[in-house]
Amino acid sequence: MPSPVDKYVKKVRENNPDYTDAQAWATAWSIYCKHKNPGSEHCKKPADEYLKGKSATMDDIAIRVAAQSMVSSELASRVASRHVRALDLGKTFENESWRIHRFAHALHITDLTNAGKRGKKVEKLSLYEKSISRNIPWESIAMEFVMNAKRGANLAKMKQVADEQIEVFGSLVGLQIHIERGVDVMPGGFEPIIVDGEFVRIEAGYTDFLVKDKVDKNNEPTCIPAIKGGKKSIPAFYRWVQDNKSKLSGKKYYEVLRDMKDMGIEYHDYCAMD
């Protein structure tokens, strides 16, 4: 008999003292065949046929929590061995394809395939706790998504991982899928640019930009995107600053604005002290 099954049955009994031996062993084997070793010769059904269709009674929830607790412990060991850092509360993991942010009682998983692209759509998965409890191991769940992101998982795989969490925790968690415009989602690896020159300070971000005169302390001339047409100029401004950082660091405020006008960048110029 595979050794994990003995551990699983002990855990199931601890969480479900009213279970008969038959129920405890059946649940332990279901955990083993679904999460630990679906390809084992001892498992006679596909993995998605185990722990399926349970009602949301407290006993069933206890089973699911026990299952996830054991799987999470094993996952943490695998993660540590592969040098994958835990995703702390409030932190974000990001690569070229995925952005994963951990909240106290939720995870946001954003597919960055079409991020920053006009005419494209971006899907964001929100896995969340329906009622606040202490039974959901969000750190371990986040690590599972991070591991899949590092392996190059596609959107279908990430949805599968989310569905598995719902199956484990039943009515305790939910999943929402948000569709956003690609142009509104910051691409993976995007870094804001700051040029702190002798005469001006320039900030170029994904959704905004700013040019500030450092010489005129009385009026503090400032430049931001124009209300009309300025939003479309932000990407052009970013690329321009990115390509000309060294030159811009030595320019004066009026020279920067003159270049922006020549570039066709729509901006609004005002005095911050007004």
C-alpha positions, 0 to 999 in steps of 0.5 A, a space after each residue: 500500500 502506498 505510504 501516503 494513504 496511511 497518512 491521509 486516512 489518519 488525517 481524515 479520521 482526525 477531521 471526521 471522528 464519526 466516519 466509519 473505517 470504510 468511509 475514512 479509507 475510501 476518502 483517503 484513497 480518493 485524495 491519493 488518486 486525485 491529488 497525489 498519484 492519479 496515474 497509480 495502478 491502484 487508481 481505477 478512475 480518472 482523477 477528476 472522478 474522485 471527490 466529485 459531487 459532494 454536498 456542502 455539509 460540514 463533514 464534506 468541507 472538513 474532508 476537502 480542507 483536510 485534502 488541501 492541507 495535505 496536498 499543500 504540505 507536499 506542494 510546499 516541499 516541492 516548491 522549496 526544492 525548486 526555489 519558488 518563493 512563497 507569495 506573501 500577502 499583498 505581493 504580486 508575482 509577474 512574468 511575461 504571461 501572468 500577473 498573480 496578486 494575493 489578497 487576504 482572502 482572494 487571488 487575482 490571476 491575470 492572463 497577460 497574453 494580450 496586455 497592452 494590445 488594442 482591440 484585444 481582450 484580457 481575462 482575469 480570474 478572481 478566486 475568492 472566499 465567499 465567507 471569511 474563515 481561516 480554513 483556506 490556505 491561500 499561501 499554498 494555493 497561490 504557490 500552486 498558481 505561481 508554479 504553473 505560471 513558471 511552467 508556462 501554463 496557458 489560460 485553460 490550465 489556470 482555469 483548471 487549477 481554479 476549478 480544482 480549488 472549488 472542488 476541494 473547498 466546495 461552497 467556501 470559495 467562488 470564481 469570477 472571470 473578468 474581461 478587460 480591454 487589452 489596452 487597459 492592462 499593463 503588460 508584463 515586465 513593465 517598469 515606470 521610467 523616472 528622469 530626474 534631470 538638472 532642470 526637469 523631472 520626468 515620470 513616464 508610466 503606463 497610464 500617466 505621465 508628468 513633466 515638472 520644472 525644477 527651476 521655477 520654484 514660484 510657479 512650478 510649471 507642470 505638464 500632464 496628459 491633455 484631457 482630450 487626446 492625451 490618453 492616446 499619447 501616453 504610450 508614445 510619450 513612454 517610448 520617447 522617454 525610454 529612447 531618450 533618457 540621457 538627452 532629456 536629463 539635460 533639457 530644460 522644461 520649455 525644451 521638453 515641451 517643444 519636443 513633445 509638441 513636435 512629436 504630436 503628444 497631446 499635453 496640458 501645461 499649467 502652474 502647480 502653484 495656482 
